[in-house]
C-alpha cells in the first residue's frame, strides 16, 4: 500500500452526472470518487495497482450554472460494432440526424484536492513494488504528465492538475452539507453485469471523507 498522495485539480466547468437523471444532465454538488479515480488513472495507470480514493477536499465555493449542449441520441452497440467489423461495413453515426440539444446543470470554477492510496494487485510483476509506483505517480503529477487529458466528469471539461507536496497545507472551503446518496464507483467484478455502487455522502468543513463510508449496491 502507499498512502497520503495528494493531487489538486481544477477547471472552469465540471459535470458529475447523477445517474437518476435520464434526460437532462444534473451534476452532483461534489466530484464523485469514481471521477477522482479516473483523473488519477489518466496521470499514471498500471495493471499492478488499484487506486482507492480516501478523501476529496472542496477548495472553492460550490456554484452551479445552466447550459445547453449538443449531444447525439443514438449509440453504436458493441454487438453492432463487432458484426460490422467482421463484415467490413463502415461504422458511423449521422450526427446531423441524431443531434439533440439538451439542458445541463453543471458546476463552474471548481477546485479539488484528492487524497489517494493504492493497493498492489496480482497483475504486478516481480520487479514492481509500492515505492516504485508511488515515485512514478508523484513524478508524473509533479511534471504535469498524463496519458490523456484529465477531465471533470465530461471530456469537454478538461482539468488542470498538480502534485501537492507533503509539506504543503491544504485549507478546504468551509462548507458543510448532507449530499444524500452519491455514486461511489461501478462494480466491474462481473463483466456481464456492471452495477453502480452508492454511499451516503456528507461534506464536513469542505471535506468528503471516504475512508469508512458504507458502500451499497
N, C-alpha and C positions, 0 to 999 in steps of 0.2 A: 504494500500500500504506500501511497505518497500523499500526504495531507498538506493543506494550507496553501495551495496555489491560488492566487487571486488574479483575475483578469477583468479589467474595466472595459466596457463597451458603450458606444453611444451612437446616436443617429438622429436625423431630422424627423423621421416618421417610423412607426412600428405598428404591426398588427398581429397580435397573438390570438387568433380567431377562436371564439367559443364554439365548441362542437355542436351545441344545441341550436345555433343559428344556421339554418339550412339555406336561406336565400340571400339575405343581406349579411355582410361581414360585420361582426362586432367584436372588438378586441377585449381581452381580459385587461384589468387595471394594471397588471404587472407581467413582466416576462415569465413565461412558463419554464419549468425545469427542463422539459424536452427541447425547447428553443435554446436554452442556455447550453445544454449538452451539444446540440448541433453546431452552435457557434464555436465551442471549444474544439470539436472534431474538425472543423474547417481549418483550424490552425495546425493541429497535429493529430493524426489518427494512425493507429496501428492495430492489427487484429489481436495482438498480445495484451491489450489493455482495455478496460471498460471504465468510462468516466461516471462518477457519481457526484451530483450537484449537492453541496452541503448548505449553501446559503446564497440568497440573492439580495443585495442591498440596493434600494432605490435611492439614487443620488440626485434626483431632480424632482420638482413637483409633478404630480400625475395630471396630465392635461389631455383632453380629447379634442378632436376636430372631425368634421364630416367631409367626405369627398365622394366623388362619383368616379368609378373606374371601369374601363372596358375589359370584359372577360369573355371567354368562349363558353358556350353552354354544353358542348359535346366533349367526349373523351375518346381516345383510342385505347380500347381494352387490350390486355395482354394477349388474349386469345386471337383477336383480330390481327394484332401485330405479328404474332407467330405464324398465323395462316398466310398472311400476305407475304411475309418474308420467305416462306417455303415456296410459294408460287411465283415469286419475283414481282409481285404487284407493288405499285407505289403506295406509300402510306402518307396521308396528309389530312389536314383539316381545312375546310374552306372558311377561313376566318371572316370573310365578308358576309357569309350567310349565318355563321354561328355566333357572331359577336353580340354581346349583350352589355348594356350599361347598368351597373349596379351601385347602389349606395353602400358606403362603408363608414363605420365609426372607428377611427384609429387614434393611436396615441401620437403626440408630437413632442419633439425636443426631449428625447429620453436619454437617460444615462444610468447604467447599472454597474455594480461590482459583483462579479461571480466568484464564489469560493468553491473550489472543486478538488476532489481527490480521485485517484483511480486505483482499481484492483487489477492484478495480473490475471490473465485468462490462460486456459490450457493451449491456446494457439501461440503462446510466446515461445521463442526459440531458446536454446540452451544459453546463448550469449546475452539474452535480454534480462534486464533487472530494473527495479523501480528507480534507482538512481539515474540510470541511463535515460529512461523515458522522461523523468522529471526534467532533466537538463535539456533534453531536446525540445520539450514543450516550452519551457521558460525561454530558451534561446530564440525560438521562432517567434514567440509572442513579443519578446523584447525588440526584435528586429522588424516586427510588422510583417512577417512572412506567413503565408497561408496557402493551402491547396486550391481553394476557390474563395471568392469574395464572401465573407460572412454577411449575414443579413438578419434583420429583426422581424422574424415571423413570415415575411413575404420577400421573395427575391428582389422585388423592385424597391425595397427599403434597405439599402446597404448599411453596414455597420463599420465604424472605426473601432479599433481596439488597441490595448497596450497591456503590458505586464505590470502589475502593482508589486513593487519590490517589498521585501519582508519588513523593512524598517519604516515603510510608509503608513500613515494613519488614515483610515477611511472614515469619513463622517457622513452617514446616510441622512437623507432629508427626513425630518421628524414627522412622519405621518403614520397614524395607526388606524386600521380599519379591518373589518371582517370581510374577506373576499369570497366567502362561500366555497362551494366545491369547485375545484380547479383541475385542469388536466395536468397529470404528473408526467406520464410518458405513454408510449404504446408498447404493449407486450408482444414481442416477436418470437416467443418460445414455440409457438405453433404457426408455421408459415401459412397454413391453410386457413387460419382463423386469428387474424391480428385484432387484438382488442385494446380499447383505451383504458388507462388507469387514472383514477382521480384521488384527490386528497382534500381535506378541509384546510383551506389556506387562511392564515391570519397575519397581517402585516403589523409589526410592533416597532414603533420608532424607526420606520423605514427598513426594517429587517424582516425578510421572509426566511425563517429558519426551517430547513428541510431535514435536519438530522434525525428527528424522531417522529416524523409525520407518518400517519397511518394511511397506507395506500389501499384503495378499494377498486374493484372492477365493476 
